[in-house]
Amino acid sequence: MAGESNFVQPAIPKFDGHYDHWSMLMENFLRSKEYWGLVEAGIPAAAEGVDSTEVQKKTIEDHKLKDLKTKNYLFQAIDRSILETILKKDTAKDIWDSLKQKYQGTTRVKRAQLQALRKEFEVLHMKVGESVKDYFARTFTIANKMRIHGEQMGDVVVIEKILRSMIPKFDYVVCSIEESNDIDILSIDELQSSLLVHEQRMSRHTMEEQALQVTNEAQPGGWSGGRGSYRGRGSGRGRSGFDKYTVECYNCHGLGHFQWECPKKEKQAHFAETSEEMLLMAYVDDNKARSDCLWFLDSGCSNHMCGKKDFFCDLNEGFKDSVKLGNDASLKVQGKGSIRMEIDGTMHMVTEVFFVPDLKNNLLSIGQLQEKGLVVLMQHGTCKIFHPNRGLIMETTMSHNRMFVIIARCQSKE
């Protein structure tokens, strides 16, 4: 019929033995029908010895009718086997109180269950290989059970628990969230969304690194090296099926391997590259010219800059530009390239560095580091730099003039 509402009546919650969950659903259902007051207070009784007015009688009759409707809802929610165990069924309040006494449990039992849940919540930690979504679901399950058993637990307690119980690969993400947000007003949905984004990003980086690996299968009668894969600068781009049998080594002039993997070279370096940064890990050749240098971390600097040409391992001198200093003075940029710097025994490759001959101090742009996917955290007089996959890669403390300085050994160009 035109004009009639298509509103669907909500289903009556069926009692399945889990009283706390059912009582919450049933209470909400009865409140929506405006019958919950009868369950809480019962039917108001007429005053003894006083003749009731017609209005009072009518009110009591209306309450009795609503109570019958409330009892009908409860009868439909409860199985016959359970209903037969309820001795007093005169009013909806009698039925509700009887169910609560039978199935909610005594205070002592509830307290014991709550203690067990508290212990489970305390030792809860994210498992290796577990997704953020699954860990949040496990945490919510325990937290909701605690609330049902009377624990007064706010969202901030759950948030703090999650942040301190993530696996180590999320350490830099947790530090960033704690530094940039007020935990007291951060919502659980915002936290989960942020962690999911970082999880997807880490998964994407892992897949990209795996895609960069090129497997070189030995050809019949050809060279079969001890390594099944090659990964280096530019690897994974059109090198499928590449055969090193005809490659000449520039170190020993033999065939079948590159200079960097020459077995006759006393100390060889192995490179691991991602799309953001390239780290030189393992041995550092002491025969190459190196020099200690200072690099200032600068939040106002738009680009990495270095004034020493010898520090560049590769330099495009055809690149020209200019930069403006804080005093409005301009300096000429005479090239752009990459610099290898050793920090705490590990060699890092810093790319897209401007060569500014007149520059007195070497500068690392915080903005450019963040563009590469790194997280820069400054707090309590310490600056820490985190890589998305490798965690903490650099750390320094504030100098007496409130500057953050990285002391490195810059490897000169051969």
MARBA-439330 format. One record per residue (C-alpha): residue number from 1; x, y, z; residue in three letters. Coordinates in pm, whole numbers, plus 50000, padded with zeros to 5 digits. Layout:
# MARBA-439330
  seq   east  north     up  type
  NUM      X      Y      Z   ALA
...
//
This chain:
# MARBA-439330
  seq   east  north     up  type
    1  50000  50000  50000   MET
    2  50136  50339  49901   ALA
    3  50263  50552  50185   GLY
    4  50315  50260  50425   GLU
    5  50656  50229  50589   SER
    6  50887  49944  50493   ASN
    7  51036  49942  50847   PHE
    8  51152  49594  50946   VAL
    9  51093  49494  51308   GLN
   10  51415  49400  51490   PRO
   11  51454  49031  51575   ALA
   12  51415  48925  51936   ILE
   13  51758  48821  52075   PRO
   14  51760  48448  52157   LYS
   15  51918  48342  52485   PHE
   16  52207  48106  52401   ASP
   17  52355  48060  52749   GLY
   18  52590  48361  52725   HIS
   19  52400  48580  52967   TYR
   20  52614  48895  52958   ASP
   21  52597  48925  52581   HIS
   22  52227  48834  52561   TRP
   23  52124  49069  52845   SER
   24  52294  49361  52670   MET
   25  52108  49287  52345   LEU
   26  51776  49224  52520   MET
   27  51800  49538  52729   GLU
   28  51858  49744  52416   ASN
   29  51565  49571  52244   PHE
   30  51325  49642  52536   LEU
   31  51445  50002  52562   ARG
   32  51360  50051  52195   SER
   33  51006  49933  52278   LYS
   34  50992  50162  52585   GLU
   35  50934  49860  52815   TYR
   36  51265  49855  53005   TRP
   37  51122  50053  53297   GLY
   38  50893  49761  53382   LEU
   39  51193  49525  53401   VAL
   40  51382  49762  53631   GLU
   41  51099  49878  53863   ALA
   42  50813  49638  53802   GLY
   43  50442  49724  53798   ILE
   44  50357  50009  54036   PRO
   45  50117  49889  54305   ALA
   46  49814  50080  54425   ALA
   47  49842  50237  54770   ALA
   48  49672  50028  55038   GLU
   49  49371  50174  55215   GLY
   50  49329  50448  54959   VAL
   51  49074  50445  54684   ASP
   52  49241  50488  54349   SER
   53  49113  50742  54106   THR
   54  49003  50643  53759   GLU
   55  49323  50788  53616   VAL
   56  49537  50584  53857   GLN
   57  49344  50269  53778   LYS
   58  49386  50333  53407   LYS
   59  49762  50387  53454   THR
   60  49802  50059  53644   ILE
   61  49606  49871  53380   GLU
   62  49828  50019  53108   ASP
   63  50137  49904  53300   HIS
   64  49996  49553  53336   LYS
   65  49929  49538  52962   LEU
   66  50283  49653  52882   LYS
   67  50417  49400  53130   ASP
   68  50232  49122  52948   LEU
   69  50389  49235  52620   LYS
   70  50733  49244  52786   THR
   71  50682  48891  52923   LYS
   72  50582  48779  52575   ASN
   73  50913  48906  52435   TYR
   74  51104  48728  52713   LEU
   75  50914  48402  52655   PHE
   76  51008  48415  52286   GLN
   77  51373  48474  52375   ALA
   78  51399  48184  52621   ILE
   79  51383  47812  52538   ASP
   80  51125  47592  52710   ARG
   81  51395  47399  52899   SER
   82  51520  47723  53057   ILE
   83  51173  47865  53114   LEU
   84  51073  47557  53316   GLU
   85  51355  47628  53564   THR
   86  51212  47972  53646   ILE
   87  50979  47929  53942   LEU
   88  50823  48273  53953   LYS
   89  50688  48414  53625   LYS
   90  50430  48665  53749   ASP
   91  50596  48973  53600   THR
   92  50867  49056  53351   ALA
   93  51084  49176  53641   LYS
   94  51050  48836  53813   ASP
   95  51164  48654  53499   ILE
   96  51457  48890  53442   TRP
   97  51579  48875  53802   ASP
   98  51558  48494  53802   SER
   99  51765  48467  53484   LEU
  100  52021  48713  53618   LYS
  101  52060  48518  53941   GLN
  102  52098  48184  53762   LYS
  103  52327  48277  53475   TYR
  104  52521  48591  53558   GLN
  105  52705  48415  53839   GLY
  106  52801  48519  54187   THR
  107  53028  48813  54262   THR
  108  53308  48581  54365   ARG
  109  53296  48388  54037   VAL
  110  53289  48709  53833   LYS
  111  53585  48846  54027   ARG
  112  53786  48530  53957   ALA
  113  53701  48548  53587   GLN
  114  53802  48913  53576   LEU
  115  54138  48837  53740   GLN
  116  54207  48571  53476   ALA
  117  54117  48815  53199   LEU
  118  54343  49084  53350   ARG
  119  54635  48844  53347   LYS
  120  54561  48745  52987   GLU
  121  54546  49114  52889   PHE
  122  54873  49188  53072   GLU
  123  55075  48920  52887   VAL
  124  54911  48988  52551   LEU
  125  55163  49058  52272   HIS
  126  55153  49067  51894   MET
  127  55282  48747  51735   LYS
  128  55545  48738  51461   VAL
  129  55363  48711  51129   GLY
  130  55032  48824  51278   GLU
  131  54853  49101  51092   SER
  132  54751  49428  51254   VAL
  133  54384  49345  51193   LYS
  134  54409  49006  51367   ASP
  135  54599  49149  51664   TYR
  136  54341  49423  51714   PHE
  137  54064  49159  51703   ALA
  138  54241  48951  51974   ARG
  139  54290  49258  52192   THR
  140  53929  49374  52155   PHE
  141  53797  49028  52245   THR
  142  53979  49027  52578   ILE
  143  53905  49394  52653   ALA
  144  53532  49352  52585   ASN
  145  53516  49045  52813   LYS
  146  53682  49248  53088   MET
  147  53427  49526  53046   ARG
  148  53140  49279  53061   ILE
  149  53278  49146  53390   HIS
  150  53281  49494  53540   GLY
  151  53623  49633  53447   GLU
  152  53620  50010  53394   GLN
  153  53850  50024  53092   MET
  154  53879  50330  52872   GLY
  155  54000  50332  52513   ASP
  156  54332  50492  52615   VAL
  157  54420  50177  52816   VAL
  158  54367  49961  52507   VAL
  159  54565  50202  52288   ILE
  160  54861  50210  52527   GLU
  161  54858  49830  52550   LYS
  162  54865  49790  52172   ILE
  163  55147  50044  52128   LEU
  164  55375  49876  52383   ARG
  165  55307  49520  52263   SER
  166  55373  49547  51887   MET
  167  55653  49339  51732   ILE
  168  55994  49514  51687   PRO
  169  55946  49602  51319   LYS
  170  55675  49850  51424   PHE
  171  55904  50030  51676   ASP
  172  55970  50330  51455   TYR
  173  55599  50357  51369   VAL
  174  55503  50349  51738   VAL
  175  55762  50618  51818   CYS
  176  55624  50835  51540   SER
  177  55263  50792  51658   ILE
  178  55348  50869  52021   GLU
  179  55548  51176  51921   GLU
  180  55290  51325  51683   SER
  181  54964  51245  51867   ASN
  182  54804  51304  52205   ASP
  183  54733  50947  52319   ILE
  184  54457  51068  52554   ASP
  185  54244  51187  52261   ILE
  186  54362  50941  51993   LEU
  187  54081  50706  51892   SER
  188  54122  50332  51843   ILE
  189  54001  50364  51483   ASP
  190  54268  50628  51409   GLU
  191  54539  50409  51562   LEU
  192  54430  50101  51366   GLN
  193  54410  50299  51042   SER
  194  54762  50439  51091   SER
  195  54914  50098  51170   LEU
  196  54735  49936  50874   LEU
  197  54880  50198  50637   VAL
  198  55234  50134  50765   HIS
  199  55181  49757  50747   GLU
  200  55075  49782  50382   GLN
  201  55374  50004  50310   ARG
  202  55618  49757  50466   MET
  203  55459  49472  50271   SER
  204  55493  49672  49949   ARG
  205  55862  49740  50016   HIS
  206  55921  49370  50077   THR
  207  55755  49275  49749   MET
  208  55954  49542  49561   GLU
  209  56283  49413  49701   GLU
  210  56190  49057  49606   GLN
  211  56102  49176  49256   ALA
  212  56450  49330  49222   LEU
  213  56618  48989  49255   GLN
  214  56725  48832  48925   VAL
  215  56797  48462  48919   THR
  216  57072  48357  48681   ASN
  217  57032  47997  48576   GLU
  218  57343  47812  48454   ALA
  219  57344  47750  48079   GLN
  220  57461  47414  47930   PRO
  221  57839  47426  47904   GLY
  222  57842  47773  48057   GLY
  223  57944  47928  48394   TRP
  224  57773  47812  48710   SER
  225  57859  48042  48998   GLY
  226  57812  47983  49366   GLY
  227  57536  48248  49385   ARG
  228  57190  48187  49252   GLY
  229  57095  48551  49230   SER
  230  57242  48893  49165   TYR
  231  57118  49211  49318   ARG
  232  57273  49552  49271   GLY
  233  57217  49894  49124   ARG
  234  56966  49867  48842   GLY
  235  56897  49499  48902   SER
  236  56558  49368  48801   GLY
  237  56527  49599  48500   ARG
  238  56545  49399  48182   GLY
  239  56813  49157  48306   ARG
  240  56600  48844  48294   SER
  241  56799  48560  48141   GLY
  242  57128  48753  48174   PHE
  243  57436  48525  48144   ASP
  244  57761  48637  48314   LYS
  245  57969  48382  48117   TYR
  246  58099  48654  47884   THR
  247  58152  48918  48156   VAL
  248  58517  49026  48206   GLU
  249  58629  49116  48558   CYS
  250  58814  49451  48575   TYR
  251  59015  49327  48873   ASN
  252  59162  48997  48751   CYS
  253  59042  49014  48385   HIS
  254  58891  48669  48418   GLY
  255  58550  48572  48279   LEU
  256  58229  48482  48458   GLY
  257  58209  48744  48733   HIS
  258  58208  49116  48804   PHE
  259  58483  49314  48975   GLN
  260  58287  49351  49302   TRP
  261  58256  48970  49337   GLU
  262  58610  48885  49224   CYS
  263  58745  48591  49430   PRO
  264  59099  48736  49399   LYS
  265  59001  49063  49562   LYS
  266  59113  49066  49924   GLU
  267  58813  49250  50062   LYS
  268  58489  49270  49873   GLN
  269  58175  49464  49956   ALA
  270  57822  49337  49915   HIS
  271  57550  49585  49831   PHE
  272  57183  49569  49931   ALA
  273  56962  49823  49759   GLU
  274  56606  49944  49802   THR
  275  56419  50212  49611   SER
  276  56488  50463  49890   GLU
  277  56844  50408  50015   GLU
  278  57142  50182  49942   MET
  279  57338  50049  50235   LEU
  280  57694  49927  50196   LEU
  281  57730  49650  50452   MET
  282  58025  49420  50537   ALA
  283  58389  49517  50488   TYR
  284  58517  49866  50410   VAL
  285  58833  49888  50203   ASP
  286  59093  50067  50415   ASP
  287  59306  50145  50109   ASN
  288  59052  50395  49984   LYS
  289  59093  50753  50090   ALA
  290  58856  50845  50371   ARG
  291  58809  51151  50583   SER
  292  58613  51232  50897   ASP
  293  58342  51488  50828   CYS
  294  58051  51651  51010   LEU
  295  57696  51653  50875   TRP
  296  57437  51883  51029   PHE
  297  57074  51766  51032   LEU
  298  56876  52065  50908   ASP
  299  56495  52087  50903   SER
  300  56504  52411  50700   GLY
  301  56732  52274  50429   CYS
  302  56546  52164  50116   SER
  303  56824  51939  49987   ASN
  304  57136  51753  50104   HIS
  305  57443  51971  50036   MET
  306  57819  51916  50051   CYS
  307  58107  52151  49977   GLY
  308  58381  51889  49920   LYS
  309  58403  51745  49572   LYS
  310  58627  51460  49686   ASP
  311  58346  51318  49901   PHE
  312  58130  51232  49598   PHE
  313  58156  50877  49466   CYS
  314  57963  50988  49158   ASP
  315  57890  51343  49051   LEU
  316  57693  51490  48762   ASN
  317  57871  51821  48708   GLU
  318  57629  51912  48428   GLY
  319  57363  51980  48691   PHE
  320  57345  52351  48779   LYS
  321  57129  52532  49030   ASP
  322  57148  52784  49314   SER
  323  57051  52778  49681   VAL
  324  56965  53061  49917   LYS
  325  57097  53073  50272   LEU
  326  56924  53209  50582   GLY
  327  57090  53549  50535   ASN
  328  56950  53570  50178   ASP
  329  57294  53503  50028   ALA
  330  57293  53271  49723   SER
  331  57541  52994  49648   LEU
  332  57598  52817  49319   LYS
  333  57527  52445  49287   VAL
  334  57789  52290  49060   GLN
  335  57659  51934  49043   GLY
  336  57455  51661  49204   LYS
  337  57556  51308  49302   GLY
  338  57594  51045  49571   SER
  339  57816  51019  49878   ILE
  340  57920  50710  50075   ARG
  341  57955  50775  50446   MET
  342  58052  50530  50719   GLU
  343  57860  50576  51046   ILE
  344  57925  50342  51341   ASP
  345  58083  50079  51117   GLY
  346  57805  50073  50857   THR
  347  57837  50241  50517   MET
  348  57537  50437  50388   HIS
  349  57478  50573  50041   MET
  350  57320  50920  50043   VAL
  351  57181  51009  49703   THR
  352  57081  51338  49533   GLU
  353  57336  51551  49720   VAL
  354  57404  51902  49585   PHE
  355  57771  51994  49533   PHE
  356  57807  52353  49660   VAL
  357  58179  52447  49650   PRO
  358  58143  52757  49873   ASP
  359  57948  52575  50144   LEU
  360  58132  52564  50478   LYS
  361  57920  52295  50650   ASN
  362  57774  51972  50512   ASN
  363  57396  51952  50549   LEU
  364  57151  51662  50559   LEU
  365  56797  51768  50476   SER
  366  56542  51619  50720   ILE
  367  56267  51676  50465   GLY
  368  56459  51485  50197   GLN
  369  56524  51196  50439   LEU
  370  56151  51174  50510   GLN
  371  56075  51178  50138   GLU
  372  56291  50865  50112   LYS
  373  56063  50689  50360   GLY
  374  56281  50739  50668   LEU
  375  56136  50851  51002   VAL
  376  56325  51122  51191   VAL
  377  56241  51134  51563   LEU
  378  56372  51411  51787   MET
  379  56297  51400  52158   GLN
  380  56473  51433  52495   HIS
  381  56790  51569  52335   GLY
  382  56833  51273  52098   THR
  383  56772  51238  51724   CYS
  384  56700  50891  51586   LYS
  385  56656  50797  51220   ILE
  386  56456  50482  51137   PHE
  387  56444  50284  50813   HIS
  388  56102  50129  50722   PRO
  389  56243  49776  50716   ASN
  390  56574  49792  50907   ARG
  391  56469  49996  51208   GLY
  392  56717  50234  51376   LEU
  393  57006  50321  51141   ILE
  394  57141  50649  51285   MET
  395  57139  50815  51628   GLU
  396  57300  51129  51769   THR
  397  57262  51357  52071   THR
  398  57215  51733  52078   MET
  399  57535  51938  52087   SER
  400  57597  52224  52332   HIS
  401  57472  52475  52073   ASN
  402  57149  52279  52020   ARG
  403  57248  52118  51692   MET
  404  57219  51757  51583   PHE
  405  57546  51651  51417   VAL
  406  57628  51321  51245   ILE
  407  57998  51229  51253   ILE
  408  58083  51020  50949   ALA
  409  58381  50901  50750   ARG
  410  58324  50997  50391   CYS
  411  58478  50767  50134   GLN
  412  58639  50962  49853   SER
  413  58597  50882  49488   LYS
  414  58857  50644  49349   GLU
//
